[in-house]
Amino acid sequence: MLRHTFCHIPGIGVITEQKLWDHGIESWDNASDLGSSRLSVKRRELIERYITESRIQQQEQNPGYFAGLLPAHLHWRIFPEFRKDVAYLDIETTGLEPWDHSITSIALYDGREIKTFVQGQNLDDFEEEIENYKILVTYNGKCFDIPFIQWYFRTRLRHVQIDLRYVLKSLGYSGGLKGCEVQLGIDRADLTGVDGFFAVLLWEDYSRHGNEKALETLLAYNIEDVVNLETLMVHAYNMKAQETPFGRDLRIDLPVRPTIPYTPDMRTIRRLKDRIFAQGPWS
């Protein structure tokens, strides 16, 4: 989709871009046809200059160039061309406010390898690892995960961000990450019903009582989020691309689900659920 994009060029919005497409100027590859358009010579020269630079930036694998010029709601267009530089990211915490709570685990998935970072084990390794990627895909990450990480590590993540909460909402999907998954046919199996609040209980069960099964269940849940983010990203990209004249040609296959290295412990899940219903969560 990126090579069909002209909205990153100053003065070119979606309406002008659509006019270019309608005029047969459907990609950077046939920009030579600009001479037959009604654009001024100055505007044509500007477009040609940006297309030349865009080719260079794409070849040099610099998604930040395009993210800096495109409006945020069009950042989904960057995805396929820079897919190998994407990390799907999700964090689990002890609460909602970073100044009062801490990160318990972070899951990263790049479409090839799953990585986890756990408080008290290897959480500090996250800062170095995240620099291996250029684009972060999250769900509600702009409001929660990214600010929390930046506060916790006293750092700044300068990556390109694609927050699927807003992309999916523009497509009519809402209700949180799990709600969007259900609407798009993603089944969490044994982890159905486990949510962020329950993840706090799992961490407390592990950290207070040494229940390793609780930690394994937490990591299985955390990883489930990032693995599903890839599927949601592809779904969203395909649906967005379908809104353009090129949707059929741009469609990409849904990813193959990887093997998750942790298995949720149903005994732990049932015990904690029983405790919630019987007594409420511990303080």
N, C-alpha and C positions, 0 to 999 in steps of 0.2 A: 504493500500500500504506500510505502514511503515514496517510491519513485512516481507515484501518481499525485503526490502532494505538492501543492503550490502555496498553501496557507502559511508556510513559514517565511514567505517572502513579504517584506514590509509593504503594506498597502493592498495585499491580496487576502481577502476574506473568503468565507465559504461560498458566498454568492458569486464573486468574481471567479473563483475556482471552478464552480459549476458551469459558468459560461465558457471557460476555457475548455472544459471537458466536452460541452455541447458543440463547440466549434471544431472538435476533433483533436485538440491538443490534450491528450489523455495522460501523458507522462513526460518526464524529462527527455525521453528518447526522441520525441517528435516535436521538441520545442522549436525546431527550425521552421515550423509552420506558423510561428508567431507573426511573421511578416504579413500574413493574410488576415490577421485579426484586426479589430477596430482599436486596439490599444495604441497609445501614443508611442513614438519612437523611444522616448525617455523611459516609459514603462517597460517596453520590450527589452531594452538594454539592461534594465535593472533585473528583470526576470532571468535573462540569459546569464548575467553575472552570478546571481545566486544559484542557479542550476549548476554552473561550473564549480562553484565552491561546495555545493551539496554533494556532488559526485566525489570530490576529494575527501570530505568529511565522512561520507559513508565508507569509502575505501579504507580510511584510517580508523574505522570503527569508533567513531566519536558520537555517541547518542546525545551527549550533552549539548552539542551544537544545535540539534533539531529541537530538543526539549526547551532550550533557551529562546527559541523563536516561535514555536508552536504554542497556542493556548493550551492550558492544562487538559481541557476536555478532549483534545486530539492527541494526547500522548500515546494512546493505544496504537496509533499508526506506526510507532517506532518498533513495536514488539518483534515481528518476524525477522527483520534485518539484523537485530542485535540480540537475538534469543540466547545465544551462547554466553552473553554477558549478564544474563538475568539471574537474580537470586529471589526466590519466594521466601518471605520472612514472616515469622510470627513469634510473639513473646508470651510467656506466662509470668504473672506477677503475684505478689501478696495482697495487692489492692489496686485501686484506680489512680491514686495520686502519687506521682513519682517522689515528691518530697517527704511523703510519709511511708512509702512502701519500697519494695525492692523487686528486682527481676529474679525469678526462680529458674527459668529455663528459656532458651532461645532455640528455635528450629530454623534451619536453612536448607533449602533444596534448590538445586540449579538445573533440574531436569535430568541429571546424571547421578548425583551423589547426595545423600542425606547427611547432614551434620547437625549435631546437638551440642549445646553449651549449658552447663548446669552450675548453679551457685554452689560454691564450696569444692568444685572439681576443676572445671576448665573454662568458667564463664569469661575470664579475662582474655582468653584466646580469641574471643569474638571480634575485638577491635581490629586485629591483624587480618583475620579471615575475611571480613566484610570488604576489605579493600581489594579483593580479587574480583569484584563485580562492579558493574557500572550502572545497573538498573535494579531497583528494588520493587517487587510487586507485593502488595499487601491488601488486606481488607480493613479499612478504617485506620490504616497505618499513619496517615498524615495527622490524624487527631490523637492517636494513642501510641502505637508502637514506636514510631520514630521519635516523637518528643520524649517519651519515657527513656528510650535508649540514650538519647543525647544528654538528658539530665543525669542518668545513672552513671554513665561513663565520662561525663564532662567533656563531651566531644561534639563534633558536628558531622552529620552524614550528608555529603554533598552529591550523593547519587541522584540520578534521574528517578523519579517516583511515579509509579502507576498505582493509584489506589482504586481497587475494583469496587469499592463501595459506591463510588460516584459513577463509574462506567456502567455498572449493572443497574443502578437506579435509573440512569438515562434510558435504559432498555426496558424498564418496567419491573425490575426485580429488586425487592427489598426484604426486610425482615431479618437483617443480620446475615453473617456468613452462613450459619446453618440453614436459615430460611431460604437463602439463594440456592444452596446446595440441593435442598429438597425439591425446589421448583425446577431445577435442571437435572433431576434424576440421579443425584449422587447419594449413595447409601453409606452411612457410617457404621452399620452393622452393630457390633458390641459397644461401640462408643456413642450410639444414639442416646440422647438425653444428657450426656456429659457436656458441661459448658464451662465458661470461665470461672464462675463461682465454685463449681465442683473441683476445678483444677487447683484452687486455693486449698480446698480440703485435702486433696491428694498430697500436696506439698507439706501440709501440716502433719499429715499422717506419717509421711516419710521423715521429716526433720525432727518431729517430737518423739516418734515411737520407733524410728529405724525400720519402717516397713519398706523394704526394697521393691516389693510388688507395687506399692503405691507410686514410687518414682517411675517404674517401668510403665505404669498405666498413664501417668502424667506425660511422659515422653511420647508414648504412642498417640495420645491425644494431640499434643503439640505438633508432632510430625504429620498427623492426619490433616491438620489445617494447611500446612504448606504444600503437601502433595495435592490437595484439592484446589489450592490456589492456581496451580498450573492448569488444571482442567477448566476452571472458571475463566482463566485468562484466555484460553483458546476459544471457549464458547463465546466470550464477549467479543473477541477480535472477529470471529466469523460473523457474528450478528451485526457488528458495526460495519464490517466490510460489505455485507449484504445490502446495506443502505446506499452503497455507491454503485455506479454502473459496472464495477469490476468484481463484484462479490463472488461470482461463480469461479472466476479464475484465481482469486486470492485465497479461497478457502483452504485451511490447513487441517490435518487430521488431529483428532483428539489424542492426547499422549497415552502411552502405555503406563499403567499404574506400577510403581516400583514395589518391591517387597519392603515392608516396614519392619525394622529390626527389633521392635518391641511389641509385646502382646499385652493387651489390657487384661488385668486380673479381675475376673467377674466376681470373685469372692470379696475382694476389696471394694469394688463398686457397689455391690449389694449391701455390704456392711455400712458403708458411709451413707448410702441412701436411706437405710433403715434408721440410722442415727439422726439424720436430718428430720425424717418424719416423726420420730419418737420424741426427740429432745430439742431439735434445732441445732445449728452449727455451734461448736464450742467458741468461746470468746478468745 
